[in-house]
């Protein structure tokens, strides 16, 4: 019975990561549409899920297979976050272009 309980807890814990990834994907779609109020709404959802995950992770652990899945999910979340930041801060891309232009003058 303990093995079954552990499998259920692992499934529940990985579901938090999946939900955070889904919410980050929705944030990205909203950012692409320049719907910043939706970005903020989904960001709030992520914050709640992350807090719930932190609480659950204190008493539950992922098995080896779930940890590998978690790593893949985390990479997707980080990729989404980078794209959202790029869309939210277009001046950064201009700064990057300006810096690249200046490098040509320095060398």
Gaussian input, Z-matrix of N, CA and C with variables (Angstrom, degrees):
# hf/3-21g

backbone

0 1
 N
 C     1     B1
 C     2     B2     1     A1
 N     3     B3     2     A2     1     D1
 C     4     B4     3     A3     2     D2
 C     5     B5     4     A4     3     D3
 N     6     B6     5     A5     4     D4
 C     7     B7     6     A6     5     D5
 C     8     B8     7     A7     6     D6
 N     9     B9     8     A8     7     D7
 C    10    B10     9     A9     8     D8
 C    11    B11    10    A10     9     D9
 N    12    B12    11    A11    10    D10
 C    13    B13    12    A12    11    D11
 C    14    B14    13    A13    12    D12
 N    15    B15    14    A14    13    D13
 C    16    B16    15    A15    14    D14
 C    17    B17    16    A16    15    D15
 N    18    B18    17    A17    16    D16
 C    19    B19    18    A18    17    D17
 C    20    B20    19    A19    18    D18
 N    21    B21    20    A20    19    D19
 C    22    B22    21    A21    20    D20
 C    23    B23    22    A22    21    D21
 N    24    B24    23    A23    22    D22
 C    25    B25    24    A24    23    D23
 C    26    B26    25    A25    24    D24
 N    27    B27    26    A26    25    D25
 C    28    B28    27    A27    26    D26
 C    29    B29    28    A28    27    D27
 N    30    B30    29    A29    28    D28
 C    31    B31    30    A30    29    D29
 C    32    B32    31    A31    30    D30
 N    33    B33    32    A32    31    D31
 C    34    B34    33    A33    32    D32
 C    35    B35    34    A34    33    D33
 N    36    B36    35    A35    34    D34
 C    37    B37    36    A36    35    D35
 C    38    B38    37    A37    36    D36
 N    39    B39    38    A38    37    D37
 C    40    B40    39    A39    38    D38
 C    41    B41    40    A40    39    D39
 N    42    B42    41    A41    40    D40
 C    43    B43    42    A42    41    D41
 C    44    B44    43    A43    42    D42
 N    45    B45    44    A44    43    D43
 C    46    B46    45    A45    44    D44
 C    47    B47    46    A46    45    D45
 N    48    B48    47    A47    46    D46
 C    49    B49    48    A48    47    D47
 C    50    B50    49    A49    48    D48
 N    51    B51    50    A50    49    D49
 C    52    B52    51    A51    50    D50
 C    53    B53    52    A52    51    D51
 N    54    B54    53    A53    52    D52
 C    55    B55    54    A54    53    D53
 C    56    B56    55    A55    54    D54
 N    57    B57    56    A56    55    D55
 C    58    B58    57    A57    56    D56
 C    59    B59    58    A58    57    D57
 N    60    B60    59    A59    58    D58
 C    61    B61    60    A60    59    D59
 C    62    B62    61    A61    60    D60
 N    63    B63    62    A62    61    D61
 C    64    B64    63    A63    62    D62
 C    65    B65    64    A64    63    D63
 N    66    B66    65    A65    64    D64
 C    67    B67    66    A66    65    D65
 C    68    B68    67    A67    66    D66
 N    69    B69    68    A68    67    D67
 C    70    B70    69    A69    68    D68
 C    71    B71    70    A70    69    D69
 N    72    B72    71    A71    70    D70
 C    73    B73    72    A72    71    D71
 C    74    B74    73    A73    72    D72
 N    75    B75    74    A74    73    D73
 C    76    B76    75    A75    74    D74
 C    77    B77    76    A76    75    D75
 N    78    B78    77    A77    76    D76
 C    79    B79    78    A78    77    D77
 C    80    B80    79    A79    78    D78
 N    81    B81    80    A80    79    D79
 C    82    B82    81    A81    80    D80
 C    83    B83    82    A82    81    D81
 N    84    B84    83    A83    82    D82
 C    85    B85    84    A84    83    D83
 C    86    B86    85    A85    84    D84
 N    87    B87    86    A86    85    D85
 C    88    B88    87    A87    86    D86
 C    89    B89    88    A88    87    D87
 N    90    B90    89    A89    88    D88
 C    91    B91    90    A90    89    D89
 C    92    B92    91    A91    90    D90
 N    93    B93    92    A92    91    D91
 C    94    B94    93    A93    92    D92
 C    95    B95    94    A94    93    D93
 N    96    B96    95    A95    94    D94
 C    97    B97    96    A96    95    D95
 C    98    B98    97    A97    96    D96
 N    99    B99    98    A98    97    D97
 C   100   B100    99    A99    98    D98
 C   101   B101   100   A100    99    D99
 N   102   B102   101   A101   100   D100
 C   103   B103   102   A102   101   D101
 C   104   B104   103   A103   102   D102
 N   105   B105   104   A104   103   D103
 C   106   B106   105   A105   104   D104
 C   107   B107   106   A106   105   D105
 N   108   B108   107   A107   106   D106
 C   109   B109   108   A108   107   D107
 C   110   B110   109   A109   108   D108
 N   111   B111   110   A110   109   D109
 C   112   B112   111   A111   110   D110
 C   113   B113   112   A112   111   D111
 N   114   B114   113   A113   112   D112
 C   115   B115   114   A114   113   D113
 C   116   B116   115   A115   114   D114
 N   117   B117   116   A116   115   D115
 C   118   B118   117   A117   116   D116
 C   119   B119   118   A118   117   D117
 N   120   B120   119   A119   118   D118
 C   121   B121   120   A120   119   D119
 C   122   B122   121   A121   120   D120
 N   123   B123   122   A122   121   D121
 C   124   B124   123   A123   122   D122
 C   125   B125   124   A124   123   D123
 N   126   B126   125   A125   124   D124
 C   127   B127   126   A126   125   D125
 C   128   B128   127   A127   126   D126
 N   129   B129   128   A128   127   D127
 C   130   B130   129   A129   128   D128
 C   131   B131   130   A130   129   D129
 N   132   B132   131   A131   130   D130
 C   133   B133   132   A132   131   D131
 C   134   B134   133   A133   132   D132
 N   135   B135   134   A134   133   D133
 C   136   B136   135   A135   134   D134
 C   137   B137   136   A136   135   D135
 N   138   B138   137   A137   136   D136
 C   139   B139   138   A138   137   D137
 C   140   B140   139   A139   138   D138
 N   141   B141   140   A140   139   D139
 C   142   B142   141   A141   140   D140
 C   143   B143   142   A142   141   D141
 N   144   B144   143   A143   142   D142
 C   145   B145   144   A144   143   D143
 C   146   B146   145   A145   144   D144
 N   147   B147   146   A146   145   D145
 C   148   B148   147   A147   146   D146
 C   149   B149   148   A148   147   D147
 N   150   B150   149   A149   148   D148
 C   151   B151   150   A150   149   D149
 C   152   B152   151   A151   150   D150
 N   153   B153   152   A152   151   D151
 C   154   B154   153   A153   152   D152
 C   155   B155   154   A154   153   D153
 N   156   B156   155   A155   154   D154
 C   157   B157   156   A156   155   D155
 C   158   B158   157   A157   156   D156
 N   159   B159   158   A158   157   D157
 C   160   B160   159   A159   158   D158
 C   161   B161   160   A160   159   D159
 N   162   B162   161   A161   160   D160
 C   163   B163   162   A162   161   D161
 C   164   B164   163   A163   162   D162
 N   165   B165   164   A164   163   D163
 C   166   B166   165   A165   164   D164
 C   167   B167   166   A166   165   D165
 N   168   B168   167   A167   166   D166
 C   169   B169   168   A168   167   D167
 C   170   B170   169   A169   168   D168
 N   171   B171   170   A170   169   D169
 C   172   B172   171   A171   170   D170
 C   173   B173   172   A172   171   D171
 N   174   B174   173   A173   172   D172
 C   175   B175   174   A174   173   D173
 C   176   B176   175   A175   174   D174
 N   177   B177   176   A176   175   D175
 C   178   B178   177   A177   176   D176
 C   179   B179   178   A178   177   D177
 N   180   B180   179   A179   178   D178
 C   181   B181   180   A180   179   D179
 C   182   B182   181   A181   180   D180
 N   183   B183   182   A182   181   D181
 C   184   B184   183   A183   182   D182
 C   185   B185   184   A184   183   D183
 N   186   B186   185   A185   184   D184
 C   187   B187   186   A186   185   D185
 C   188   B188   187   A187   186   D186
 N   189   B189   188   A188   187   D187
 C   190   B190   189   A189   188   D188
 C   191   B191   190   A190   189   D189
 N   192   B192   191   A191   190   D190
 C   193   B193   192   A192   191   D191
 C   194   B194   193   A193   192   D192
 N   195   B195   194   A194   193   D193
 C   196   B196   195   A195   194   D194
 C   197   B197   196   A196   195   D195
 N   198   B198   197   A197   196   D196
 C   199   B199   198   A198   197   D197
 C   200   B200   199   A199   198   D198
 N   201   B201   200   A200   199   D199
 C   202   B202   201   A201   200   D200
 C   203   B203   202   A202   201   D201
 N   204   B204   203   A203   202   D202
 C   205   B205   204   A204   203   D203
 C   206   B206   205   A205   204   D204
 N   207   B207   206   A206   205   D205
 C   208   B208   207   A207   206   D206
 C   209   B209   208   A208   207   D207
 N   210   B210   209   A209   208   D208
 C   211   B211   210   A210   209   D209
 C   212   B212   211   A211   210   D210
 N   213   B213   212   A212   211   D211
 C   214   B214   213   A213   212   D212
 C   215   B215   214   A214   213   D213
 N   216   B216   215   A215   214   D214
 C   217   B217   216   A216   215   D215
 C   218   B218   217   A217   216   D216
 N   219   B219   218   A218   217   D217
 C   220   B220   219   A219   218   D218
 C   221   B221   220   A220   219   D219
 N   222   B222   221   A221   220   D220
 C   223   B223   222   A222   221   D221
 C   224   B224   223   A223   222   D222
 N   225   B225   224   A224   223   D223
 C   226   B226   225   A225   224   D224
 C   227   B227   226   A226   225   D225
 N   228   B228   227   A227   226   D226
 C   229   B229   228   A228   227   D227
 C   230   B230   229   A229   228   D228
 N   231   B231   230   A230   229   D229
 C   232   B232   231   A231   230   D230
 C   233   B233   232   A232   231   D231
 N   234   B234   233   A233   232   D232
 C   235   B235   234   A234   233   D233
 C   236   B236   235   A235   234   D234
 N   237   B237   236   A236   235   D235
 C   238   B238   237   A237   236   D236
 C   239   B239   238   A238   237   D237
 N   240   B240   239   A239   238   D238
 C   241   B241   240   A240   239   D239
 C   242   B242   241   A241   240   D240
 N   243   B243   242   A242   241   D241
 C   244   B244   243   A243   242   D242
 C   245   B245   244   A244   243   D243
 N   246   B246   245   A245   244   D244
 C   247   B247   246   A246   245   D245
 C   248   B248   247   A247   246   D246
 N   249   B249   248   A248   247   D247
 C   250   B250   249   A249   248   D248
 C   251   B251   250   A250   249   D249
 N   252   B252   251   A251   250   D250
 C   253   B253   252   A252   251   D251
 C   254   B254   253   A253   252   D252
 N   255   B255   254   A254   253   D253
 C   256   B256   255   A255   254   D254
 C   257   B257   256   A256   255   D255
 N   258   B258   257   A257   256   D256
 C   259   B259   258   A258   257   D257
 C   260   B260   259   A259   258   D258
 N   261   B261   260   A260   259   D259
 C   262   B262   261   A261   260   D260
 C   263   B263   262   A262   261   D261
 N   264   B264   263   A263   262   D262
 C   265   B265   264   A264   263   D263
 C   266   B266   265   A265   264   D264
 N   267   B267   266   A266   265   D265
 C   268   B268   267   A267   266   D266
 C   269   B269   268   A268   267   D267
 N   270   B270   269   A269   268   D268
 C   271   B271   270   A270   269   D269
 C   272   B272   271   A271   270   D270
 N   273   B273   272   A272   271   D271
 C   274   B274   273   A273   272   D272
 C   275   B275   274   A274   273   D273
 N   276   B276   275   A275   274   D274
 C   277   B277   276   A276   275   D275
 C   278   B278   277   A277   276   D276
 N   279   B279   278   A278   277   D277
 C   280   B280   279   A279   278   D278
 C   281   B281   280   A280   279   D279
 N   282   B282   281   A281   280   D280
 C   283   B283   282   A282   281   D281
 C   284   B284   283   A283   282   D282
 N   285   B285   284   A284   283   D283
 C   286   B286   285   A285   284   D284
 C   287   B287   286   A286   285   D285
 N   288   B288   287   A287   286   D286
 C   289   B289   288   A288   287   D287
 C   290   B290   289   A289   288   D288
 N   291   B291   290   A290   289   D289
 C   292   B292   291   A291   290   D290
 C   293   B293   292   A292   291   D291
 N   294   B294   293   A293   292   D292
 C   295   B295   294   A294   293   D293
 C   296   B296   295   A295   294   D294
 N   297   B297   296   A296   295   D295
 C   298   B298   297   A297   296   D296
 C   299   B299   298   A298   297   D297
 N   300   B300   299   A299   298   D298
 C   301   B301   300   A300   299   D299
 C   302   B302   301   A301   300   D300
 N   303   B303   302   A302   301   D301
 C   304   B304   303   A303   302   D302
 C   305   B305   304   A304   303   D303
 N   306   B306   305   A305   304   D304
 C   307   B307   306   A306   305   D305
 C   308   B308   307   A307   306   D306
 N   309   B309   308   A308   307   D307
 C   310   B310   309   A309   308   D308
 C   311   B311   310   A310   309   D309
 N   312   B312   311   A311   310   D310
 C   313   B313   312   A312   311   D311
 C   314   B314   313   A313   312   D312
 N   315   B315   314   A314   313   D313
 C   316   B316   315   A315   314   D314
 C   317   B317   316   A316   315   D315
 N   318   B318   317   A317   316   D316
 C   319   B319   318   A318   317   D317
 C   320   B320   319   A319   318   D318

   B1=1.4494
   B2=1.5296
   B3=1.3364
   B4=1.4611
   B5=1.5175
   B6=1.3313
   B7=1.4602
   B8=1.5164
   B9=1.3183
   B10=1.4733
   B11=1.5236
   B12=1.3107
   B13=1.4690
   B14=1.5268
   B15=1.3266
   B16=1.4631
   B17=1.5230
   B18=1.3482
   B19=1.4692
   B20=1.5211
   B21=1.3185
   B22=1.4644
   B23=1.5219
   B24=1.3402
   B25=1.4667
   B26=1.5206
   B27=1.3475
   B28=1.4617
   B29=1.5159
   B30=1.3342
   B31=1.4659
   B32=1.5190
   B33=1.3159
   B34=1.4596
   B35=1.5256
   B36=1.3141
   B37=1.4599
   B38=1.5322
   B39=1.3291
   B40=1.4657
   B41=1.5220
   B42=1.3241
   B43=1.4664
   B44=1.5249
   B45=1.3184
   B46=1.4710
   B47=1.5281
   B48=1.3277
   B49=1.4675
   B50=1.5262
   B51=1.3281
   B52=1.4668
   B53=1.5257
   B54=1.3203
   B55=1.4683
   B56=1.5291
   B57=1.3199
   B58=1.4737
   B59=1.5284
   B60=1.3226
   B61=1.4662
   B62=1.5260
   B63=1.3252
   B64=1.4670
   B65=1.5219
   B66=1.3132
   B67=1.4611
   B68=1.5246
   B69=1.3344
   B70=1.4662
   B71=1.5296
   B72=1.3269
   B73=1.4669
   B74=1.5280
   B75=1.3328
   B76=1.4711
   B77=1.5264
   B78=1.3245
   B79=1.4691
   B80=1.5249
   B81=1.3148
   B82=1.4582
   B83=1.5251
   B84=1.3217
   B85=1.4655
   B86=1.5243
   B87=1.3188
   B88=1.4699
   B89=1.5264
   B90=1.3207
   B91=1.4695
   B92=1.5241
   B93=1.3259
   B94=1.4635
   B95=1.5258
   B96=1.3373
   B97=1.4643
   B98=1.5263
   B99=1.3336
   B100=1.4703
   B101=1.5311
   B102=1.3202
   B103=1.4618
   B104=1.5364
   B105=1.3268
   B106=1.4627
   B107=1.5181
   B108=1.3271
   B109=1.4704
   B110=1.5310
   B111=1.3346
   B112=1.4664
   B113=1.5265
   B114=1.3179
   B115=1.4698
   B116=1.5261
   B117=1.3199
   B118=1.4691
   B119=1.5234
   B120=1.3324
   B121=1.4722
   B122=1.5285
   B123=1.3246
   B124=1.4677
   B125=1.5280
   B126=1.3231
   B127=1.4642
   B128=1.5317
   B129=1.3242
   B130=1.4629
   B131=1.5161
   B132=1.3325
   B133=1.4611
   B134=1.5228
   B135=1.3295
   B136=1.4721
   B137=1.5269
   B138=1.3164
   B139=1.4703
   B140=1.5255
   B141=1.3203
   B142=1.4719
   B143=1.5247
   B144=1.3243
   B145=1.4653
   B146=1.5241
   B147=1.3164
   B148=1.4698
   B149=1.5228
   B150=1.3133
   B151=1.4693
   B152=1.5252
   B153=1.3300
   B154=1.4675
   B155=1.5275
   B156=1.3290
   B157=1.4615
   B158=1.5254
   B159=1.3145
   B160=1.4757
   B161=1.5225
   B162=1.3102
   B163=1.4616
   B164=1.5307
   B165=1.3397
   B166=1.4598
   B167=1.5315
   B168=1.3350
   B169=1.4659
   B170=1.5248
   B171=1.3284
   B172=1.4693
   B173=1.5191
   B174=1.3382
   B175=1.4597
   B176=1.5242
   B177=1.3327
   B178=1.4622
   B179=1.5233
   B180=1.3256
   B181=1.4612
   B182=1.5196
   B183=1.3266
   B184=1.4530
   B185=1.5192
   B186=1.3350
   B187=1.4602
   B188=1.5312
   B189=1.3170
   B190=1.4650
   B191=1.5272
   B192=1.3212
   B193=1.4686
   B194=1.5248
   B195=1.3162
   B196=1.4664
   B197=1.5252
   B198=1.3344
   B199=1.4749
   B200=1.5280
   B201=1.3272
   B202=1.4663
   B203=1.5266
   B204=1.3220
   B205=1.4682
   B206=1.5284
   B207=1.3290
   B208=1.4692
   B209=1.5252
   B210=1.3224
   B211=1.4665
   B212=1.5211
   B213=1.3214
   B214=1.4665
   B215=1.5258
   B216=1.3165
   B217=1.4651
   B218=1.5217
   B219=1.3266
   B220=1.4669
   B221=1.5303
   B222=1.3199
   B223=1.4671
   B224=1.5285
   B225=1.3344
   B226=1.4676
   B227=1.5257
   B228=1.3241
   B229=1.4675
   B230=1.5258
   B231=1.3194
   B232=1.4682
   B233=1.5268
   B234=1.3203
   B235=1.4653
   B236=1.5325
   B237=1.3284
   B238=1.4669
   B239=1.5230
   B240=1.3233
   B241=1.4643
   B242=1.5247
   B243=1.3211
   B244=1.4685
   B245=1.5251
   B246=1.3241
   B247=1.4642
   B248=1.5242
   B249=1.3185
   B250=1.4690
   B251=1.5201
   B252=1.3188
   B253=1.4710
   B254=1.5262
   B255=1.3079
   B256=1.4595
   B257=1.5325
   B258=1.3350
   B259=1.4657
   B260=1.5254
   B261=1.3275
   B262=1.4687
   B263=1.5192
   B264=1.3067
   B265=1.4596
   B266=1.5255
   B267=1.3406
   B268=1.4674
   B269=1.5226
   B270=1.3139
   B271=1.4608
   B272=1.5223
   B273=1.3341
   B274=1.4635
   B275=1.5256
   B276=1.3287
   B277=1.4598
   B278=1.5237
   B279=1.3323
   B280=1.4620
   B281=1.5281
   B282=1.3227
   B283=1.4626
   B284=1.5274
   B285=1.3193
   B286=1.4595
   B287=1.5313
   B288=1.3206
   B289=1.4702
   B290=1.5265
   B291=1.3327
   B292=1.4655
   B293=1.5277
   B294=1.3260
   B295=1.4713
   B296=1.5231
   B297=1.3184
   B298=1.4611
   B299=1.5198
   B300=1.3288
   B301=1.4671
   B302=1.5240
   B303=1.3325
   B304=1.4640
   B305=1.5233
   B306=1.3227
   B307=1.4643
   B308=1.5205
   B309=1.3202
   B310=1.4566
   B311=1.5129
   B312=1.3243
   B313=1.4644
   B314=1.5276
   B315=1.3137
   B316=1.4597
   B317=1.5211
   B318=1.3041
   B319=1.4735
   B320=1.4873
   A1=111.50
   A2=116.97
   A3=119.49
   A4=111.93
   A5=118.27
   A6=121.59
   A7=111.31
   A8=116.74
   A9=121.08
   A10=110.82
   A11=117.27
   A12=121.22
   A13=109.73
   A14=117.01
   A15=120.83
   A16=110.69
   A17=117.64
   A18=120.59
   A19=111.12
   A20=117.26
   A21=121.05
   A22=109.98
   A23=117.36
   A24=120.57
   A25=111.09
   A26=116.90
   A27=120.31
   A28=110.13
   A29=116.55
   A30=120.45
   A31=110.26
   A32=116.92
   A33=119.90
   A34=110.77
   A35=117.42
   A36=121.28
   A37=110.68
   A38=118.04
   A39=120.45
   A40=110.19
   A41=117.22
   A42=120.33
   A43=111.53
   A44=117.59
   A45=120.06
   A46=110.16
   A47=116.29
   A48=119.42
   A49=110.80
   A50=116.02
   A51=120.15
   A52=111.08
   A53=116.74
   A54=120.63
   A55=111.16
   A56=116.61
   A57=120.46
   A58=109.49
   A59=117.42
   A60=121.01
   A61=110.48
   A62=117.38
   A63=120.70
   A64=110.79
   A65=116.61
   A66=120.41
   A67=110.82
   A68=117.32
   A69=119.58
   A70=110.30
   A71=117.45
   A72=120.76
   A73=110.35
   A74=116.46
   A75=120.23
   A76=110.66
   A77=116.51
   A78=120.39
   A79=110.32
   A80=116.29
   A81=120.60
   A82=110.79
   A83=117.13
   A84=119.91
   A85=110.74
   A86=116.38
   A87=120.24
   A88=110.51
   A89=117.20
   A90=120.72
   A91=110.53
   A92=116.73
   A93=120.06
   A94=111.19
   A95=116.13
   A96=121.32
   A97=111.87
   A98=116.29
   A99=123.19
   A100=111.97
   A101=114.74
   A102=121.99
   A103=107.07
   A104=114.97
   A105=120.65
   A106=112.82
   A107=118.16
   A108=119.04
   A109=110.29
   A110=117.21
   A111=120.28
   A112=110.91
   A113=116.41
   A114=119.69
   A115=109.16
   A116=115.69
   A117=120.66
   A118=110.56
   A119=116.91
   A120=120.51
   A121=110.25
   A122=116.94
   A123=120.13
   A124=111.69
   A125=116.48
   A126=120.31
   A127=109.77
   A128=116.38
   A129=120.91
   A130=111.68
   A131=115.70
   A132=120.13
   A133=110.32
   A134=116.20
   A135=120.35
   A136=111.02
   A137=116.59
   A138=120.66
   A139=110.81
   A140=116.51
   A141=120.53
   A142=110.22
   A143=116.45
   A144=120.22
   A145=111.75
   A146=116.72
   A147=120.69
   A148=110.40
   A149=116.78
   A150=119.67
   A151=110.75
   A152=117.39
   A153=120.69
   A154=110.59
   A155=116.34
   A156=120.92
   A157=110.80
   A158=116.99
   A159=120.32
   A160=111.09
   A161=116.13
   A162=120.85
   A163=110.13
   A164=117.06
   A165=120.71
   A166=111.50
   A167=116.45
   A168=120.28
   A169=112.60
   A170=116.73
   A171=119.71
   A172=111.55
   A173=116.67
   A174=120.36
   A175=113.46
   A176=117.50
   A177=121.13
   A178=109.53
   A179=114.99
   A180=120.20
   A181=109.73
   A182=115.08
   A183=121.01
   A184=109.69
   A185=116.11
   A186=118.70
   A187=108.76
   A188=116.33
   A189=121.29
   A190=111.44
   A191=117.65
   A192=120.94
   A193=110.91
   A194=116.52
   A195=120.55
   A196=111.12
   A197=117.25
   A198=119.57
   A199=110.86
   A200=116.88
   A201=120.27
   A202=109.99
   A203=116.21
   A204=120.38
   A205=110.53
   A206=115.92
   A207=120.73
   A208=110.51
   A209=117.25
   A210=120.59
   A211=111.18
   A212=117.28
   A213=121.16
   A214=110.86
   A215=116.17
   A216=121.12
   A217=110.26
   A218=116.34
   A219=120.28
   A220=111.22
   A221=117.33
   A222=120.27
   A223=110.99
   A224=116.30
   A225=119.97
   A226=110.74
   A227=116.02
   A228=120.62
   A229=109.88
   A230=117.30
   A231=120.91
   A232=111.49
   A233=116.70
   A234=120.75
   A235=110.33
   A236=116.25
   A237=120.08
   A238=110.81
   A239=115.57
   A240=120.27
   A241=111.27
   A242=116.79
   A243=120.15
   A244=110.85
   A245=116.59
   A246=119.86
   A247=111.44
   A248=116.78
   A249=120.66
   A250=109.70
   A251=116.37
   A252=120.09
   A253=110.94
   A254=116.67
   A255=120.90
   A256=110.01
   A257=116.91
   A258=120.98
   A259=112.08
   A260=115.84
   A261=120.07
   A262=112.12
   A263=116.84
   A264=120.66
   A265=110.31
   A266=117.22
   A267=119.46
   A268=113.48
   A269=116.64
   A270=119.20
   A271=111.58
   A272=117.06
   A273=119.33
   A274=111.21
   A275=116.16
   A276=118.05
   A277=110.68
   A278=117.14
   A279=120.25
   A280=110.27
   A281=116.65
   A282=120.86
   A283=110.47
   A284=115.83
   A285=120.09
   A286=110.25
   A287=117.14
   A288=120.29
   A289=110.82
   A290=116.08
   A291=120.08
   A292=111.43
   A293=115.86
   A294=119.94
   A295=110.84
   A296=116.94
   A297=119.87
   A298=110.89
   A299=116.37
   A300=120.23
   A301=110.79
   A302=116.27
   A303=120.51
   A304=111.60
   A305=117.30
   A306=119.83
   A307=110.57
   A308=116.25
   A309=119.89
   A310=111.86
   A311=116.01
   A312=120.13
   A313=112.16
   A314=116.22
   A315=119.86
   A316=112.29
   A317=118.27
   A318=120.40
   A319=111.18
   D1=-37.86
   D2=-179.96
   D3=-60.75
   D4=-37.04
   D5=178.10
   D6=-62.89
   D7=-40.58
   D8=178.87
   D9=-66.25
   D10=-41.55
   D11=177.92
   D12=-62.19
   D13=-42.60
   D14=179.54
   D15=-63.06
   D16=-40.48
   D17=178.80
   D18=-64.53
   D19=-40.70
   D20=178.94
   D21=-64.98
   D22=-44.24
   D23=179.17
   D24=-63.18
   D25=-40.84
   D26=177.71
   D27=-61.69
   D28=-43.85
   D29=179.25
   D30=-61.58
   D31=-41.79
   D32=-179.07
   D33=-66.82
   D34=-39.69
   D35=-178.55
   D36=-67.55
   D37=-43.84
   D38=179.68
   D39=-67.05
   D40=-27.43
   D41=177.51
   D42=-62.99
   D43=-30.76
   D44=175.62
   D45=-64.45
   D46=-44.46
   D47=177.82
   D48=-61.17
   D49=-42.35
   D50=178.89
   D51=-63.10
   D52=-40.69
   D53=179.68
   D54=-66.56
   D55=-39.18
   D56=177.61
   D57=-64.59
   D58=-42.20
   D59=178.43
   D60=-63.30
   D61=-42.45
   D62=178.97
   D63=-62.99
   D64=-41.68
   D65=178.93
   D66=-67.06
   D67=-37.52
   D68=178.26
   D69=-67.77
   D70=-33.72
   D71=176.20
   D72=-65.79
   D73=-39.17
   D74=176.33
   D75=-66.06
   D76=-37.44
   D77=175.60
   D78=-60.33
   D79=-43.60
   D80=-179.49
   D81=-63.32
   D82=-44.49
   D83=178.87
   D84=-61.84
   D85=-40.66
   D86=178.01
   D87=-65.15
   D88=-39.71
   D89=178.90
   D90=-65.06
   D91=-40.51
   D92=177.32
   D93=-60.97
   D94=-33.63
   D95=178.78
   D96=-86.19
   D97=1.02
   D98=-176.57
   D99=56.73
   D100=35.14
   D101=177.31
   D102=-99.16
   D103=80.58
   D104=-170.93
   D105=-69.34
   D106=-26.65
   D107=177.01
   D108=-67.72
   D109=-35.23
   D110=175.70
   D111=-70.48
   D112=-36.39
   D113=176.21
   D114=-58.51
   D115=-47.28
   D116=-179.21
   D117=-63.75
   D118=-39.94
   D119=179.90
   D120=-62.17
   D121=-47.08
   D122=-179.93
   D123=-69.84
   D124=-30.02
   D125=174.95
   D126=-62.96
   D127=-39.89
   D128=176.42
   D129=-63.23
   D130=-40.67
   D131=176.87
   D132=-61.16
   D133=-44.48
   D134=177.97
   D135=-59.40
   D136=-43.69
   D137=-178.70
   D138=-60.36
   D139=-42.90
   D140=178.92
   D141=-64.55
   D142=-46.77
   D143=-179.94
   D144=-62.11
   D145=-40.20
   D146=179.10
   D147=-63.66
   D148=-42.08
   D149=178.61
   D150=-64.56
   D151=-42.03
   D152=177.22
   D153=-63.53
   D154=-40.96
   D155=178.09
   D156=-61.63
   D157=-45.48
   D158=178.64
   D159=-57.61
   D160=-42.43
   D161=-179.72
   D162=-64.26
   D163=-47.21
   D164=-178.24
   D165=-67.44
   D166=-36.54
   D167=-176.13
   D168=-67.32
   D169=-16.22
   D170=177.45
   D171=-67.33
   D172=-29.15
   D173=-175.34
   D174=-117.86
   D175=-7.43
   D176=-178.01
   D177=-126.54
   D178=151.91
   D179=178.75
   D180=-130.07
   D181=154.56
   D182=175.50
   D183=-88.91
   D184=145.06
   D185=173.66
   D186=-78.20
   D187=178.09
   D188=-174.05
   D189=-59.06
   D190=-46.49
   D191=-178.81
   D192=-63.63
   D193=-41.07
   D194=-179.97
   D195=-67.95
   D196=-33.40
   D197=177.06
   D198=-64.98
   D199=-37.99
   D200=176.99
   D201=-65.43
   D202=-41.92
   D203=177.38
   D204=-64.23
   D205=-40.48
   D206=177.67
   D207=-58.25
   D208=-42.71
   D209=-179.70
   D210=-60.85
   D211=-42.26
   D212=178.08
   D213=-64.07
   D214=-42.39
   D215=179.32
   D216=-63.75
   D217=-43.72
   D218=-179.47
   D219=-61.75
   D220=-37.95
   D221=177.25
   D222=-63.19
   D223=-40.26
   D224=177.23
   D225=-63.57
   D226=-42.64
   D227=179.48
   D228=-62.33
   D229=-45.43
   D230=179.40
   D231=-63.23
   D232=-39.36
   D233=177.46
   D234=-63.89
   D235=-45.93
   D236=177.57
   D237=-59.37
   D238=-44.63
   D239=-178.73
   D240=-61.25
   D241=-42.52
   D242=179.36
   D243=-62.72
   D244=-41.58
   D245=179.08
   D246=-66.70
   D247=-39.49
   D248=178.53
   D249=-62.54
   D250=-45.32
   D251=179.14
   D252=-61.31
   D253=-40.52
   D254=179.14
   D255=-62.21
   D256=-43.21
   D257=179.90
   D258=-71.07
   D259=-34.70
   D260=-176.75
   D261=-77.46
   D262=-23.56
   D263=-175.81
   D264=-126.90
   D265=69.13
   D266=-176.81
   D267=-61.78
   D268=-22.85
   D269=178.94
   D270=-63.92
   D271=-25.05
   D272=178.24
   D273=-65.11
   D274=-39.08
   D275=179.16
   D276=-67.40
   D277=-35.59
   D278=176.65
   D279=-65.82
   D280=-42.25
   D281=177.74
   D282=-61.02
   D283=-43.09
   D284=178.96
   D285=-60.88
   D286=-44.88
   D287=177.94
   D288=-61.52
   D289=-43.35
   D290=179.36
   D291=-61.24
   D292=-42.68
   D293=179.64
   D294=-64.70
   D295=-40.20
   D296=178.18
   D297=-64.69
   D298=-38.65
   D299=177.00
   D300=-62.83
   D301=-42.44
   D302=-178.87
   D303=-66.19
   D304=-32.16
   D305=178.88
   D306=-60.70
   D307=-35.12
   D308=177.76
   D309=-62.96
   D310=-32.93
   D311=179.80
   D312=-78.24
   D313=-26.36
   D314=-177.12
   D315=-78.64
   D316=-25.88
   D317=-174.07
   D318=-112.50

